[in-house]
Amino acid sequence: MPGAPAVRPGLDRFVANPPEWARGKRIGLITNVAGIDSRGRNNIDLLAGDSRIRLTALFAFEHGLRGDAPAGQPILNGTDEKTGLPIYSLYGEVREPTPEMLRNIDVLMYDVQDVGARPYTRVSTMALSMKAAAARGIPFAVLDRPNPIGGAIVEGPVLDPAFASFVGMYPIPLRHGMTVGELARMYNARFGIGATLHVVPVEGWRREMTLDATGLRYIPPSPNLRRLEAAVLYPGTVLLEGTNLSEGRGTDMPFEQTGAPWLRPDDVIREMTALALPGVRFEAVSIPVAPDGRRFPGQTIPGVRLVVTDRGSFRAVRTAMLLIDTIRRLYPNEFAWAGANRREPGMQTVDRLAGTDRFRSAVDAGTLRALFDEWDQQAQSFRGIREPFLLYR
């Protein structure tokens, strides 16, 4: 029909014709507010109203079922008001389904919009849930969705297993260029989870397509990734969380801008523009931070906004790394790395996010650029590793 999306998520295909492995089965659904079909209908409503299956439980992770809880806030168990189904939290003291949660489930299903970057807890929740399902002999199903920032670009570094954490469990690059269904296939086979895995593919998606080329709506998968533009930047700008710079939380454009009271935007922009990085420009901005902002609450700070002008040539990781490196060089007395995360007290935040301590060490030593060729080689090697698990060309 005219105006219909060119791409249909796995949810659409599942609802149109549930596979035999799902028919008549009790389904546990891991999802959030971004779990909609190509017409904008909520997956919980669609599955709860489908007599061919039995939806028996819902699972919520970071930011909650409705996607509106602040980052890091534990999610509580509860009951879905509309369906009366139990909601089990996978973001709190418990981060994977327990045997009790899985007691009335025949198939554990995952229908979640990813952002295409390794430091995103959704795919860690997927991996842990796959392990829990495998341990109980319960099949695991993924209703696949497009990678919103495309699947053609891959950027290292690849995670060093010594720095594995909840924001990066397996040795994949910062920007992996895979869908959640493809990642599930890789996790299951290459990293030894061994679940009975079913993936319902996306229809019509090609690797070079970003979400705005699919006809599908962008629903913020978490409160601080409000726009597709933020998701495009996120594989790099997420590293700002490991510094004393603002990553934009508490502002109108999280992960699209950074600043600090001591930063002079014109100096930073001059240095960054001189690098002639492809597909991006830098703008000086004055950034009001909300009273509940993560850094510099209630202040208006000088900052720099990153504006992507060509997604095909833009490299989010390299750009953000060079931005941090530039600010560290310009402001050696003011710039600082953030401290350790409370769940991994021996590991600095930026090391968890980068998946290595070599980024931080190289910035401190002024030798960052010497690592880019190595990380490009890691990304290229990963392309070969991921090939058997790809579903789309």
N, C-alpha and C positions, 0 to 999 in steps of 0.2 A: 504494500500500500504506500501511497506517496508520503514521504517524510519519515518512513520507518527506518530505524537504525540499521546500518550496514552490517553491524556485528551483534551477535546474540550471545550473552554469557551462558555458561554451563547451566545456570538456573533455568533459563528459558527452555533449553533442550530437555532437562530433567522433567520439568512440569509437563511439557508437551507429550512425553512418552517415558515414564519412569522405567528404568531397566529392571530386568528380572531380579537382580540382586537386592532391589529395594522394595519391590511390590509385596505388600502385606507385612512388611517389617517395621519394627519399632525403631524410630530414628531419633538420635540425639543430634542437635544442630548447634555448631559453634559459629557464631555470626555477630554482626553489629549493625548499626544503622545504615551502613553502605551496602547491605545485602539486598539489593533490589534487582528486578528484572529489567528488560529493555523498555518496558512501558512504565517503569517507576513503581511497580507494585512490590511490597515488602515480602521477603522470602518466608518469614514466620507465618504471615497470613496465608500465603499461597500453600505452604506445606500443611499447615494446621487444617485447612479446609479441603484437603485432597483425600478422598476416601480410599485411594489406591495404596496409601501408606499410613503409618501411625506416628505422628510427631509426639514424642513423649517427654522430651527434656530440652532445655536451652542452656547454652554455656556462654559466659561473658568473660572477656579478658580486659586488658588495660583500656581505660576510658569508658568501660561499661557497655551494656547492650545498646544504649541510645547514643553512644559516642560523645557524651558531654561531661564526663568526669575528668578532673585535672590529671595531668601526667603524674604517675607515681602513686596516685591515691588508690588504696586497696579497694577492691570491688567486693560487695557483700552478696551472699546467697539471698534469694528472694523468690517471688512468684510474679509471673507476667500477668498484669491486670487483665489484659484482653483475652488471653487464651486459658489462663489458670494453670499454665505449665510451670514446673519448677525451673528456676534459674540458678545454675551452679557457677560460682566464681572460679576462674582460673587465673586470677590476679590478686594475690594476697598471700597468706601463708601457704596456700596450695596453688601450684602452678600447672598441675596436670590432673586429668580426671582420676578420681579415686575409684576403687572397685565398687563402693557404694553408689557413686554417681552413675556408674555404668550398669547397674544391676538390671534396669528395665530397658536396655538398649540392645538392639541387634546390629545396627549400623551406626557408626559415629561419623557425622558429616561435617565438612568444613566449607563454608561459603563466605569468604572474607575478601574484601578489596585490599590488595597489597599496594605499596608505594614504589617498589622496585629498588630498594636500598637494603643492604644487609642489617644495619642497626635499626631494626623495627621489630618490636617484640611479637607481632602477630605470627611471623613465620617460626619463631621459637616456640610459641604456643602450639602451632601446628605440629612441629616435630615431637614435642613432649606428649601431645595427645595421640599421635601415631604410635609412639612407644607404649603408652598405656593401653591402647586398643589392641596392639599386637600381643601384649602380655596376657590379655584376657581372651584372645582368639576372636576378637570382634573386627569385622572388616571396617576399613577407613575409606571414606569417599571424599573427594574434592570436587566441588562444582567450580570449574575454572573460570577465571576472569582475566581480561587483558592486563598486561603490565601497563599502567597508565602513562609511564614516561618512555615507553617503547622497549623493544627487545633487541635492538641492533647494536647499541653502544654498551661496552663492558669496560669498567675502570677498576684497576687495582688501588691499593694493595689487597692481596688475598689474605684472609685472616690466618695468623699464626695460632695453631691450636693452644699454645701456652696462654693466649689471651681470650680464650673462649669464655662466653658469659651469656646471660639471658638476652643481650642485644647483639649476639653473634655467636652461634653455637658451632658452626662448621666452616671449613676452609673454602669460602667463596669470596669473591671480590666485593668491595664496597658498593659498586653498581654492577649487578649480576646479569641484567637483561633477560630474566626468566619470569614466567608466570608462576603463580603458587602451585598450579598443577604440575608444571615441569620441575619445580623445586621439590615437591613431594616425591616425584619419581626418582630424583637424584638422592634425596635423603634416604629413601627407602632402600634403594639398591646399593649405592656407593658407600653410604655411611652406616649400613647394616641394621636398619630398623626392622626390616623383615615383616612388615604388616601385609595383610591382604588388602591391596590398594586398588581403588577404582577412581579414575579421573574422567569426569564428563567435560569434554573439551569445549572451548569457545568456538562459535561458528563465524567464519569470515574475517578473523583477525590475522594480520600479517605483522612481522617483527618490527617493521619500520613505523608502525602506526602508534601515535600517542592517543590518549583517550579522546581528545577533541576531534580526532579524525574518524572515530568509530560511530558517532551519532549517539553514544551513551552519555548519560549525565554524570558529572563529577559530584559525588557526594563526599564531603570531607570525612575521611576514615578516622580522623582524630581531630580534636579541637584546634590544633595549631598547624594543620595542613589544610588551610581553608580554600586554597585555590590550586589548580593544576600547576600554575607557575611556581608555587612553593614546592610541590612535589618534584618538579624538574630540578630544582636547586638542592633539595634535601640530601641527596647522597654525599654532597660536599659540605653544605652549611650545617649539617648535624654535628660536625666536628667543633663548631663554635660552643657547643654545650660543655666541651672540655676545657674552656678558657674562662677568663673573667670578663669577656665581652658579652654583650647581650646577643642572644640568638633570635630575638624578636618576640619571645613569649611576653604577653602583656601589652603588645603593640598591635596595630592594625594589620601588619604584614609579617607574621612570624616566618622565620627561615628565609625571608627574602631580603633582610637587612640586618645590619649589625652596628653597634655603637658603644660608646662609653663616655662618661663625663670629660675624660681627659683626651679624647680622640679629636684630631683636627682633620675633618673629611677631605679638604682640598689637598692636603699632603698625601693622604692615602690614595686618593683618586689619581693624582699625578703619577705616583709610582706604579699603580696598577695599569693605568692606560699605557704607560711606556712599555709594558710587557706585551702589548698587542695580542692579547688572548682572544681566540676566535669566539664569535657568537655571543658576546656579552659587553655591556657597558656599565659604568658605575656612576651613580648620582649622589650628590650631597643631600642629606635630609636632616630635618629636625624631628626627633622621634619622641612623642609623648608616651610614657610608660604608665600603665594603669596602676592604681594603688596595690593591687595584688600581683603585679608582675614579678617574674622570677628574679630578675636583676634590676637594680636601680628603680625600685617601685616608687611611683608618684613623681618621678623626675622627668624632665624633658631633656634628652641627651642628643648630642651631635652624632651623626652616623652616616653610613654609606649603604645605599640600596643597590642590589645587583639586578639588572634588567637583562633578561635573555633575549637576544635579537635573532638568533638562528639556532634552533634546537639541534639541528643535524651536526653542526660543527662544535657546539658548546660542550665543554667537559667540566662537569660540576665538581668532581673531586679535585682535579688539578687546580681549578680556579680558586676554590675555597682554601686549599692548602697554601697556595701562594698569597692569598689575602691574609691569612693568619701569620705567615712568615714575614710578610711586609710590615704588618702592624707590630709584630715582635721586634723587628729591626728598628722601626721608627720610634718605638716607645719601650725600650728595654727596662726602664725602671717602673713603668706602670703596668705593663702586660704581665699576666701570670696564668699558669695552668690551674684548672680547678682541682679540687682534692679528690680523694678516693671515693668511690661509690660505697654506700653502706652495706650492700650485699656482697661486694667483692672488695673488702677493706684494704687488701694489699695491692690493688690495681688502680692506677689513676684513671679518671673518667675518660680522658682523651685516648688512652691506650685501648680501653674497651671498645670505644667507638671506631677507632682506626683499625683495630685488630692487630696492633703491633705497637711497640714502644719506639720504633725507629723513626716514626714521623716526629714525635716530640723531641727525641734526641737530636735529630737532624736540624729542626728549627732552632733549637738552643745553640747548636754548633755552627749555624749558618751554612749548612751543606745540603739543604733539602733537594735542590734541583738535581743533584747527583743520583738521587734515588728514582727519578721518574722513568728512566729507561728500564730499570729493573722491574718496576711495578707495571709498566706497559707490557713487558714480556710475561709477567705473571698473568695479566689479563688475557693475553693472546693464548697462553697455555690453557687457561680455563675454558676458552672457547672450544678447544678440542675435547676437554673433559666433559663439558655439558652436552656435547652433540648427541650422544645416544638417548638423552632424556627429553629432547626438544619435541614439541608437538606441532609447531608452526614454522613456516618459512618466511 
